[in-house]
Structures are given as structure tokens and as C-alpha cells.
Amino acid sequence: MAINPSIITRDLDKISEPTGNVYESIHIIGQRAKQISSSMKEELNNKLSEFASTVDNLEEVFENKEQIEISKFYERMPKPSTLAMEEFLEGKLYFRHPDETIEE
């Protein structure tokens, strides 16, 4: 999925269209962004834990190029809020009110 990392202007009508309320839409996008952020953080921590060292030698810590590349990769990724907004606008998010019953 190619996401433009720069700031772009959004049409509030398109954002509010799925829910009928711009604030509700933003809340849904925010909740999804938290999920994405948590998942990305867990994934990054798992990858970096492979490099965990019990050695207190500072030279070894700074020389780990693989660890630096992994960190840079995650820094260049689109922000969770941008990913969540794209998913919402593309209709890829499922949401409902908690008080609604699911009809089978």
C-alpha cells in the first residue's frame, strides 16, 4: 500500500460520510491508529530484542548496523494515524455502536 507521507488536506464530508458525524469518524480512526501503533511497537520490539546484549560495551552497542537499519525502516514508515485514515476512507474498517445488536 503506497501512502503519501506528507500532510494533505482531507475533505471532511468524505470523512463524515460513513458515520454521519465527523467526530465519530475521527474517534474510529483514532482507535484504529492506536491498534496499528501498538502492533507496530510490538513488532519493532520483537525484532530489536534479537539484538539484546548483556554486554555493557558501548562500542558494540553503537556498531550494530542491522539494528540501526531496522530502526530507520520503522521511522520511515507512515504514521499509524495516516494508515488508519486511509483504511477508513477505503472502507476497510468495520465499526459499530456497542449498544447495537448483531442480527444473525
KOLGU-4560 file (N, C-alpha, C; in nm, 3 decimals, padded with zeros to 5 digits):
<recs>
<n_xx: 00.084 n_yy: -00.115 n_zz: 00.000 ca_xx: 00.000 ca_yy: 00.000 ca_zz: 00.000 c_xx: 00.090 c_yy: 00.123 c_zz: 00.000 mol: A seq: 1 type: MET>
<n_xx: 00.082 n_yy: 00.206 n_zz: -00.102 ca_xx: 00.161 ca_yy: 00.327 ca_zz: -00.112 c_xx: 00.088 c_yy: 00.442 c_zz: -00.046 mol: A seq: 2 type: ALA>
<n_xx: 00.145 n_yy: 00.495 n_zz: 00.060 ca_xx: 00.085 ca_yy: 00.603 ca_zz: 00.135 c_xx: 00.174 c_yy: 00.725 c_zz: 00.123 mol: A seq: 3 type: ILE>
<n_xx: 00.113 n_yy: 00.839 n_zz: 00.094 ca_xx: 00.186 ca_yy: 00.964 ca_zz: 00.086 c_xx: 00.220 c_yy: 01.010 c_zz: 00.228 mol: A seq: 4 type: ASN>
<n_xx: 00.350 n_yy: 01.020 n_zz: 00.262 ca_xx: 00.388 ca_yy: 01.054 ca_zz: 00.399 c_xx: 00.369 c_yy: 01.202 c_zz: 00.434 mol: A seq: 5 type: PRO>
<n_xx: 00.347 n_yy: 01.287 n_zz: 00.335 ca_xx: 00.334 ca_yy: 01.430 ca_zz: 00.363 c_xx: 00.193 c_yy: 01.464 c_zz: 00.409 mol: A seq: 6 type: SER>
<n_xx: 00.180 n_yy: 01.580 n_zz: 00.468 ca_xx: 00.050 ca_yy: 01.626 ca_zz: 00.518 c_xx: -00.037 c_yy: 01.666 c_zz: 00.399 mol: A seq: 7 type: ILE>
<n_xx: -00.160 n_yy: 01.616 n_zz: 00.398 ca_xx: -00.252 ca_yy: 01.654 ca_zz: 00.291 c_xx: -00.384 c_yy: 01.697 c_zz: 00.351 mol: A seq: 8 type: ILE>
<n_xx: -00.455 n_yy: 01.781 n_zz: 00.278 ca_xx: -00.585 ca_yy: 01.830 ca_zz: 00.321 c_xx: -00.690 c_yy: 01.722 c_zz: 00.295 mol: A seq: 9 type: THR>
<n_xx: -00.776 n_yy: 01.700 n_zz: 00.391 ca_xx: -00.880 ca_yy: 01.598 ca_zz: 00.379 c_xx: -01.016 c_yy: 01.666 c_zz: 00.366 mol: A seq: 10 type: ARG>
<n_xx: -01.106 n_yy: 01.603 n_zz: 00.290 ca_xx: -01.242 ca_yy: 01.651 ca_zz: 00.274 c_xx: -01.324 c_yy: 01.599 c_zz: 00.392 mol: A seq: 11 type: ASP>
<n_xx: -01.371 n_yy: 01.690 n_zz: 00.476 ca_xx: -01.446 ca_yy: 01.649 ca_zz: 00.595 c_xx: -01.576 c_yy: 01.576 c_zz: 00.559 mol: A seq: 12 type: LEU>
<n_xx: -01.635 n_yy: 01.610 n_zz: 00.445 ca_xx: -01.757 ca_yy: 01.540 ca_zz: 00.403 c_xx: -01.729 c_yy: 01.393 c_zz: 00.377 mol: A seq: 13 type: ASP>
<n_xx: -01.613 n_yy: 01.363 n_zz: 00.317 ca_xx: -01.577 ca_yy: 01.223 ca_zz: 00.291 c_xx: -01.548 c_yy: 01.149 c_zz: 00.421 mol: A seq: 14 type: LYS>
<n_xx: -01.490 n_yy: 01.218 n_zz: 00.516 ca_xx: -01.458 ca_yy: 01.157 ca_zz: 00.645 c_xx: -01.586 c_yy: 01.128 c_zz: 00.724 mol: A seq: 15 type: ILE>
<n_xx: -01.680 n_yy: 01.221 n_zz: 00.720 ca_xx: -01.803 ca_yy: 01.203 ca_zz: 00.799 c_xx: -01.907 c_yy: 01.116 c_zz: 00.729 mol: A seq: 16 type: SER>
<n_xx: -01.890 n_yy: 01.091 n_zz: 00.600 ca_xx: -01.989 ca_yy: 01.016 ca_zz: 00.523 c_xx: -02.024 c_yy: 00.877 c_zz: 00.581 mol: A seq: 17 type: GLU>
<n_xx: -01.925 n_yy: 00.793 n_zz: 00.616 ca_xx: -01.959 ca_yy: 00.658 ca_zz: 00.665 c_xx: -02.039 c_yy: 00.656 c_zz: 00.796 mol: A seq: 18 type: PRO>
<n_xx: -02.019 n_yy: 00.756 n_zz: 00.881 ca_xx: -02.085 ca_yy: 00.756 ca_zz: 01.012 c_xx: -02.193 c_yy: 00.863 c_zz: 01.024 mol: A seq: 19 type: THR>
<n_xx: -02.186 n_yy: 00.964 n_zz: 00.940 ca_xx: -02.280 ca_yy: 01.075 ca_zz: 00.951 c_xx: -02.234 c_yy: 01.181 c_zz: 01.049 mol: A seq: 20 type: GLY>
<n_xx: -02.118 n_yy: 01.162 n_zz: 01.109 ca_xx: -02.068 ca_yy: 01.255 ca_zz: 01.210 c_xx: -01.915 c_yy: 01.257 c_zz: 01.203 mol: A seq: 21 type: ASN>
<n_xx: -01.858 n_yy: 01.373 n_zz: 01.178 ca_xx: -01.713 ca_yy: 01.383 ca_zz: 01.162 c_xx: -01.640 c_yy: 01.343 c_zz: 01.290 mol: A seq: 22 type: VAL>
<n_xx: -01.696 n_yy: 01.376 n_zz: 01.406 ca_xx: -01.630 ca_yy: 01.344 ca_zz: 01.533 c_xx: -01.629 c_yy: 01.194 c_zz: 01.558 mol: A seq: 23 type: TYR>
<n_xx: -01.738 n_yy: 01.128 n_zz: 01.523 ca_xx: -01.744 ca_yy: 00.983 ca_zz: 01.538 c_xx: -01.643 c_yy: 00.917 c_zz: 01.444 mol: A seq: 24 type: GLU>
<n_xx: -01.633 n_yy: 00.968 n_zz: 01.322 ca_xx: -01.536 ca_yy: 00.914 ca_zz: 01.227 c_xx: -01.394 c_yy: 00.930 c_zz: 01.279 mol: A seq: 25 type: SER>
<n_xx: -01.363 n_yy: 01.048 n_zz: 01.332 ca_xx: -01.228 ca_yy: 01.074 ca_zz: 01.385 c_xx: -01.200 c_yy: 00.983 c_zz: 01.504 mol: A seq: 26 type: ILE>
<n_xx: -01.302 n_yy: 00.957 n_zz: 01.587 ca_xx: -01.285 ca_yy: 00.866 ca_zz: 01.700 c_xx: -01.251 c_yy: 00.725 c_zz: 01.651 mol: A seq: 27 type: HIS>
<n_xx: -01.322 n_yy: 00.679 n_zz: 01.550 ca_xx: -01.297 ca_yy: 00.545 ca_zz: 01.494 c_xx: -01.156 c_yy: 00.538 c_zz: 01.437 mol: A seq: 28 type: ILE>
<n_xx: -01.117 n_yy: 00.642 n_zz: 01.363 ca_xx: -00.983 ca_yy: 00.647 ca_zz: 01.305 c_xx: -00.878 c_yy: 00.647 c_zz: 01.416 mol: A seq: 29 type: ILE>
<n_xx: -00.903 n_yy: 00.721 n_zz: 01.523 ca_xx: -00.810 ca_yy: 00.727 ca_zz: 01.636 c_xx: -00.795 c_yy: 00.592 c_zz: 01.705 mol: A seq: 30 type: GLY>
<n_xx: -00.906 n_yy: 00.519 n_zz: 01.721 ca_xx: -00.900 ca_yy: 00.387 ca_zz: 01.783 c_xx: -00.818 c_yy: 00.291 c_zz: 01.696 mol: A seq: 31 type: GLN>
<n_xx: -00.840 n_yy: 00.298 n_zz: 01.565 ca_xx: -00.764 ca_yy: 00.211 ca_zz: 01.474 c_xx: -00.615 c_yy: 00.248 c_zz: 01.476 mol: A seq: 32 type: ARG>
<n_xx: -00.586 n_yy: 00.378 n_zz: 01.483 ca_xx: -00.446 ca_yy: 00.423 ca_zz: 01.488 c_xx: -00.376 c_yy: 00.368 c_zz: 01.613 mol: A seq: 33 type: ALA>
<n_xx: -00.449 n_yy: 00.361 n_zz: 01.726 ca_xx: -00.392 ca_yy: 00.304 ca_zz: 01.848 c_xx: -00.359 c_yy: 00.156 c_zz: 01.828 mol: A seq: 34 type: LYS>
<n_xx: -00.450 n_yy: 00.083 n_zz: 01.760 ca_xx: -00.426 ca_yy: -00.058 ca_zz: 01.732 c_xx: -00.301 c_yy: -00.076 c_zz: 01.645 mol: A seq: 35 type: GLN>
<n_xx: -00.292 n_yy: 00.004 n_zz: 01.540 ca_xx: -00.179 ca_yy: -00.004 ca_zz: 01.448 c_xx: -00.049 c_yy: 00.029 c_zz: 01.521 mol: A seq: 36 type: ILE>
<n_xx: -00.051 n_yy: 00.135 n_zz: 01.601 ca_xx: 00.067 ca_yy: 00.178 ca_zz: 01.676 c_xx: 00.114 c_yy: 00.069 c_zz: 01.771 mol: A seq: 37 type: SER>
<n_xx: 00.021 n_yy: 00.009 n_zz: 01.841 ca_xx: 00.055 ca_yy: -00.098 ca_zz: 01.935 c_xx: 00.116 c_yy: -00.217 c_zz: 01.862 mol: A seq: 38 type: SER>
<n_xx: 00.058 n_yy: -00.252 n_zz: 01.749 ca_xx: 00.108 ca_yy: -00.364 ca_zz: 01.670 c_xx: 00.248 c_yy: -00.336 c_zz: 01.616 mol: A seq: 39 type: SER>
<n_xx: 00.268 n_yy: -00.215 n_zz: 01.566 ca_xx: 00.400 ca_yy: -00.177 ca_zz: 01.512 c_xx: 00.505 c_yy: -00.175 c_zz: 01.623 mol: A seq: 40 type: MET>
<n_xx: 00.468 n_yy: -00.125 n_zz: 01.740 ca_xx: 00.562 ca_yy: -00.119 ca_zz: 01.852 c_xx: 00.602 c_yy: -00.259 c_zz: 01.897 mol: A seq: 41 type: LYS>
<n_xx: 00.504 n_yy: -00.348 n_zz: 01.905 ca_xx: 00.532 ca_yy: -00.486 ca_zz: 01.944 c_xx: 00.623 c_yy: -00.554 c_zz: 01.842 mol: A seq: 42 type: GLU>
<n_xx: 00.593 n_yy: -00.532 n_zz: 01.714 ca_xx: 00.675 ca_yy: -00.591 ca_zz: 01.607 c_xx: 00.819 c_yy: -00.539 c_zz: 01.613 mol: A seq: 43 type: GLU>
<n_xx: 00.835 n_yy: -00.409 n_zz: 01.631 ca_xx: 00.968 ca_yy: -00.349 ca_zz: 01.640 c_xx: 01.043 c_yy: -00.402 c_zz: 01.762 mol: A seq: 44 type: LEU>
<n_xx: 00.975 n_yy: -00.408 n_zz: 01.876 ca_xx: 01.041 ca_yy: -00.459 ca_zz: 01.997 c_xx: 01.085 c_yy: -00.603 c_zz: 01.981 mol: A seq: 45 type: ASN>
<n_xx: 01.003 n_yy: -00.684 n_zz: 01.914 ca_xx: 01.040 ca_yy: -00.823 ca_zz: 01.889 c_xx: 01.165 c_yy: -00.833 c_zz: 01.802 mol: A seq: 46 type: ASN>
<n_xx: 01.171 n_yy: -00.749 n_zz: 01.699 ca_xx: 01.288 ca_yy: -00.751 ca_zz: 01.611 c_xx: 01.413 c_yy: -00.702 c_zz: 01.683 mol: A seq: 47 type: LYS>
<n_xx: 01.397 n_yy: -00.598 n_zz: 01.763 ca_xx: 01.513 ca_yy: -00.542 ca_zz: 01.833 c_xx: 01.558 c_yy: -00.631 c_zz: 01.949 mol: A seq: 48 type: LEU>
<n_xx: 01.466 n_yy: -00.711 n_zz: 02.003 ca_xx: 01.505 ca_yy: -00.799 ca_zz: 02.115 c_xx: 01.605 c_yy: -00.906 c_zz: 02.070 mol: A seq: 49 type: SER>
<n_xx: 01.607 n_yy: -00.935 n_zz: 01.940 ca_xx: 01.705 ca_yy: -01.030 ca_zz: 01.888 c_xx: 01.848 c_yy: -00.980 c_zz: 01.907 mol: A seq: 50 type: GLU>
<n_xx: 01.860 n_yy: -00.848 n_zz: 01.919 ca_xx: 01.993 ca_yy: -00.787 ca_zz: 01.932 c_xx: 02.028 c_yy: -00.756 c_zz: 02.076 mol: A seq: 51 type: PHE>
<n_xx: 01.941 n_yy: -00.794 n_zz: 02.168 ca_xx: 01.965 ca_yy: -00.764 ca_zz: 02.310 c_xx: 02.097 c_yy: -00.825 c_zz: 02.353 mol: A seq: 52 type: ALA>
<n_xx: 02.171 n_yy: -00.746 n_zz: 02.424 ca_xx: 02.303 ca_yy: -00.789 ca_zz: 02.466 c_xx: 02.319 c_yy: -00.767 c_zz: 02.615 mol: A seq: 53 type: SER>
<n_xx: 02.387 n_yy: -00.859 n_zz: 02.679 ca_xx: 02.416 ca_yy: -00.842 ca_zz: 02.822 c_xx: 02.550 c_yy: -00.771 c_zz: 02.840 mol: A seq: 54 type: THR>
<n_xx: 02.617 n_yy: -00.744 n_zz: 02.729 ca_xx: 02.747 ca_yy: -00.677 ca_zz: 02.735 c_xx: 02.725 c_yy: -00.527 c_zz: 02.751 mol: A seq: 55 type: VAL>
<n_xx: 02.800 n_yy: -00.466 n_zz: 02.841 ca_xx: 02.787 ca_yy: -00.323 ca_zz: 02.864 c_xx: 02.888 c_yy: -00.242 c_zz: 02.785 mol: A seq: 56 type: ASP>
<n_xx: 02.943 n_yy: -00.302 n_zz: 02.680 ca_xx: 03.043 ca_yy: -00.234 ca_zz: 02.600 c_xx: 02.973 c_yy: -00.138 c_zz: 02.503 mol: A seq: 57 type: ASN>
<n_xx: 02.994 n_yy: -00.009 n_zz: 02.519 ca_xx: 02.926 ca_yy: 00.091 ca_zz: 02.436 c_xx: 02.965 c_yy: 00.081 c_zz: 02.289 mol: A seq: 58 type: LEU>
<n_xx: 03.088 n_yy: 00.041 n_zz: 02.261 ca_xx: 03.132 ca_yy: 00.030 ca_zz: 02.121 c_xx: 03.047 c_yy: -00.072 c_zz: 02.046 mol: A seq: 59 type: GLU>
<n_xx: 03.015 n_yy: -00.183 n_zz: 02.109 ca_xx: 02.934 ca_yy: -00.286 ca_zz: 02.045 c_xx: 02.792 c_yy: -00.238 c_zz: 02.021 mol: A seq: 60 type: GLU>
<n_xx: 02.739 n_yy: -00.161 n_zz: 02.113 ca_xx: 02.602 ca_yy: -00.110 ca_zz: 02.101 c_xx: 02.591 c_yy: -00.018 c_zz: 01.980 mol: A seq: 61 type: VAL>
<n_xx: 02.687 n_yy: 00.069 n_zz: 01.960 ca_xx: 02.680 ca_yy: 00.166 ca_zz: 01.851 c_xx: 02.718 c_yy: 00.106 c_zz: 01.716 mol: A seq: 62 type: PHE>
<n_xx: 02.780 n_yy: -00.008 n_zz: 01.712 ca_xx: 02.826 ca_yy: -00.065 ca_zz: 01.587 c_xx: 02.726 c_yy: -00.161 c_zz: 01.523 mol: A seq: 63 type: GLU>
<n_xx: 02.611 n_yy: -00.184 n_zz: 01.585 ca_xx: 02.516 ca_yy: -00.280 ca_zz: 01.532 c_xx: 02.435 c_yy: -00.218 c_zz: 01.418 mol: A seq: 64 type: ASN>
<n_xx: 02.484 n_yy: -00.235 n_zz: 01.295 ca_xx: 02.423 ca_yy: -00.173 ca_zz: 01.178 c_xx: 02.285 c_yy: -00.231 c_zz: 01.146 mol: A seq: 65 type: LYS>
<n_xx: 02.265 n_yy: -00.359 n_zz: 01.168 ca_xx: 02.135 ca_yy: -00.420 ca_zz: 01.141 c_xx: 02.026 c_yy: -00.359 c_zz: 01.230 mol: A seq: 66 type: GLU>
<n_xx: 02.058 n_yy: -00.339 n_zz: 01.355 ca_xx: 01.964 ca_yy: -00.280 ca_zz: 01.448 c_xx: 01.930 c_yy: -00.137 c_zz: 01.407 mol: A seq: 67 type: GLN>
<n_xx: 02.030 n_yy: -00.063 n_zz: 01.362 ca_xx: 02.008 ca_yy: 00.074 ca_zz: 01.317 c_xx: 01.921 c_yy: 00.077 c_zz: 01.193 mol: A seq: 68 type: ILE>
<n_xx: 01.944 n_yy: -00.016 n_zz: 01.101 ca_xx: 01.863 ca_yy: -00.021 ca_zz: 00.978 c_xx: 01.717 c_yy: -00.055 c_zz: 01.009 mol: A seq: 69 type: GLU>
<n_xx: 01.694 n_yy: -00.146 n_zz: 01.101 ca_xx: 01.557 ca_yy: -00.180 ca_zz: 01.140 c_xx: 01.488 c_yy: -00.058 c_zz: 01.199 mol: A seq: 70 type: ILE>
<n_xx: 01.557 n_yy: 00.013 n_zz: 01.286 ca_xx: 01.500 ca_yy: 00.133 ca_zz: 01.348 c_xx: 01.469 c_yy: 00.238 c_zz: 01.243 mol: A seq: 71 type: SER>
<n_xx: 01.560 n_yy: 00.259 n_zz: 01.149 ca_xx: 01.537 ca_yy: 00.358 ca_zz: 01.043 c_xx: 01.419 c_yy: 00.319 c_zz: 00.955 mol: A seq: 72 type: LYS>
<n_xx: 01.405 n_yy: 00.189 n_zz: 00.928 ca_xx: 01.292 ca_yy: 00.141 ca_zz: 00.847 c_xx: 01.160 c_yy: 00.180 c_zz: 00.914 mol: A seq: 73 type: PHE>
<n_xx: 01.150 n_yy: 00.157 n_zz: 01.045 ca_xx: 01.027 ca_yy: 00.190 ca_zz: 01.117 c_xx: 01.005 c_yy: 00.341 c_zz: 01.125 mol: A seq: 74 type: TYR>
<n_xx: 01.112 n_yy: 00.418 n_zz: 01.132 ca_xx: 01.098 ca_yy: 00.564 ca_zz: 01.135 c_xx: 01.044 c_yy: 00.618 c_zz: 01.004 mol: A seq: 75 type: GLU>
<n_xx: 01.078 n_yy: 00.551 n_zz: 00.893 ca_xx: 01.033 ca_yy: 00.597 ca_zz: 00.761 c_xx: 00.891 c_yy: 00.553 c_zz: 00.727 mol: A seq: 76 type: ARG>
<n_xx: 00.838 n_yy: 00.459 n_zz: 00.802 ca_xx: 00.703 ca_yy: 00.410 ca_zz: 00.775 c_xx: 00.599 c_yy: 00.520 c_zz: 00.798 mol: A seq: 77 type: MET>
<n_xx: 00.486 n_yy: 00.512 n_zz: 00.728 ca_xx: 00.380 ca_yy: 00.611 ca_zz: 00.753 c_xx: 00.332 c_yy: 00.601 c_zz: 00.898 mol: A seq: 78 type: PRO>
<n_xx: 00.286 n_yy: 00.714 n_zz: 00.949 ca_xx: 00.237 ca_yy: 00.719 ca_zz: 01.086 c_xx: 00.109 c_yy: 00.635 c_zz: 01.098 mol: A seq: 79 type: LYS>
<n_xx: 00.084 n_yy: 00.577 n_zz: 01.216 ca_xx: -00.037 ca_yy: 00.498 ca_zz: 01.236 c_xx: -00.165 c_yy: 00.575 c_zz: 01.205 mol: A seq: 80 type: PRO>
<n_xx: -00.168 n_yy: 00.705 n_zz: 01.235 ca_xx: -00.288 ca_yy: 00.784 ca_zz: 01.206 c_xx: -00.312 c_yy: 00.796 c_zz: 01.056 mol: A seq: 81 type: SER>
<n_xx: -00.205 n_yy: 00.804 n_zz: 00.978 ca_xx: -00.218 ca_yy: 00.811 ca_zz: 00.832 c_xx: -00.270 c_yy: 00.679 c_zz: 00.778 mol: A seq: 82 type: THR>
<n_xx: -00.215 n_yy: 00.568 n_zz: 00.828 ca_xx: -00.262 ca_yy: 00.437 ca_zz: 00.785 c_xx: -00.408 c_yy: 00.416 c_zz: 00.820 mol: A seq: 83 type: LEU>
<n_xx: -00.446 n_yy: 00.456 n_zz: 00.942 ca_xx: -00.585 ca_yy: 00.440 ca_zz: 00.987 c_xx: -00.680 c_yy: 00.525 c_zz: 00.901 mol: A seq: 84 type: ALA>
<n_xx: -00.640 n_yy: 00.645 n_zz: 00.868 ca_xx: -00.724 ca_yy: 00.732 ca_zz: 00.785 c_xx: -00.745 c_yy: 00.670 c_zz: 00.648 mol: A seq: 85 type: MET>
<n_xx: -00.639 n_yy: 00.616 n_zz: 00.589 ca_xx: -00.650 ca_yy: 00.552 ca_zz: 00.457 c_xx: -00.742 c_yy: 00.431 c_zz: 00.463 mol: A seq: 86 type: GLU>
<n_xx: -00.727 n_yy: 00.350 n_zz: 00.566 ca_xx: -00.815 ca_yy: 00.233 ca_zz: 00.581 c_xx: -00.960 c_yy: 00.275 c_zz: 00.593 mol: A seq: 87 type: GLU>
<n_xx: -00.985 n_yy: 00.381 n_zz: 00.670 ca_xx: -01.121 ca_yy: 00.428 ca_zz: 00.691 c_xx: -01.181 c_yy: 00.479 c_zz: 00.560 mol: A seq: 88 type: PHE>
<n_xx: -01.106 n_yy: 00.562 n_zz: 00.489 ca_xx: -01.157 ca_yy: 00.620 ca_zz: 00.364 c_xx: -01.176 c_yy: 00.515 c_zz: 00.255 mol: A seq: 89 type: LEU>
<n_xx: -01.099 n_yy: 00.406 n_zz: 00.261 ca_xx: -01.113 ca_yy: 00.299 ca_zz: 00.163 c_xx: -01.219 c_yy: 00.197 c_zz: 00.204 mol: A seq: 90 type: GLU>
<n_xx: -01.285 n_yy: 00.220 n_zz: 00.317 ca_xx: -01.391 ca_yy: 00.131 ca_zz: 00.363 c_xx: -01.341 c_yy: -00.002 c_zz: 00.417 mol: A seq: 91 type: GLY>
<n_xx: -01.218 n_yy: -00.005 n_zz: 00.465 ca_xx: -01.159 ca_yy: -00.131 ca_zz: 00.513 c_xx: -01.180 c_yy: -00.153 c_zz: 00.663 mol: A seq: 92 type: LYS>
<n_xx: -01.242 n_yy: -00.057 n_zz: 00.732 ca_xx: -01.262 ca_yy: -00.071 ca_zz: 00.876 c_xx: -01.406 c_yy: -00.111 c_zz: 00.906 mol: A seq: 93 type: LEU>
<n_xx: -01.421 n_yy: -00.206 n_zz: 00.997 ca_xx: -01.553 ca_yy: -00.246 ca_zz: 01.044 c_xx: -01.575 c_yy: -00.177 c_zz: 01.178 mol: A seq: 94 type: TYR>
<n_xx: -01.688 n_yy: -00.111 n_zz: 01.192 ca_xx: -01.720 ca_yy: -00.046 ca_zz: 01.319 c_xx: -01.870 c_yy: -00.054 c_zz: 01.342 mol: A seq: 95 type: PHE>
<n_xx: -01.907 n_yy: -00.049 n_zz: 01.470 ca_xx: -02.047 ca_yy: -00.047 ca_zz: 01.507 c_xx: -02.058 c_yy: 00.013 c_zz: 01.645 mol: A seq: 96 type: ARG>
<n_xx: -02.179 n_yy: 00.055 n_zz: 01.682 ca_xx: -02.203 ca_yy: 00.107 ca_zz: 01.816 c_xx: -02.211 c_yy: -00.011 c_zz: 01.912 mol: A seq: 97 type: HIS>
<n_xx: -02.152 n_yy: -00.001 n_zz: 02.029 ca_xx: -02.154 ca_yy: -00.115 ca_zz: 02.123 c_xx: -02.294 c_yy: -00.154 c_zz: 02.166 mol: A seq: 98 type: PRO>
<n_xx: -02.389 n_yy: -00.060 n_zz: 02.165 ca_xx: -02.524 ca_yy: -00.093 ca_zz: 02.208 c_xx: -02.609 c_yy: -00.155 c_zz: 02.098 mol: A seq: 99 type: ASP>
<n_xx: -02.555 n_yy: -00.160 n_zz: 01.976 ca_xx: -02.629 ca_yy: -00.223 ca_zz: 01.865 c_xx: -02.620 c_yy: -00.374 c_zz: 01.877 mol: A seq: 100 type: GLU>
<n_xx: -02.727 n_yy: -00.442 n_zz: 01.847 ca_xx: -02.724 ca_yy: -00.588 ca_zz: 01.849 c_xx: -02.691 c_yy: -00.638 c_zz: 01.710 mol: A seq: 101 type: THR>
<n_xx: -02.622 n_yy: -00.748 n_zz: 01.706 ca_xx: -02.584 ca_yy: -00.808 ca_zz: 01.577 c_xx: -02.694 c_yy: -00.904 c_zz: 01.538 mol: A seq: 102 type: ILE>
<n_xx: -02.755 n_yy: -00.878 n_zz: 01.424 ca_xx: -02.861 ca_yy: -00.965 ca_zz: 01.378 c_xx: -02.801 c_yy: -01.078 c_zz: 01.296 mol: A seq: 103 type: GLU>
<n_xx: -02.843 n_yy: -01.199 n_zz: 01.326 ca_xx: -02.786 ca_yy: -01.314 ca_zz: 01.257 c_xx: -02.883 c_yy: -01.368 c_zz: 01.155 mol: A seq: 104 type: GLU>
</recs>
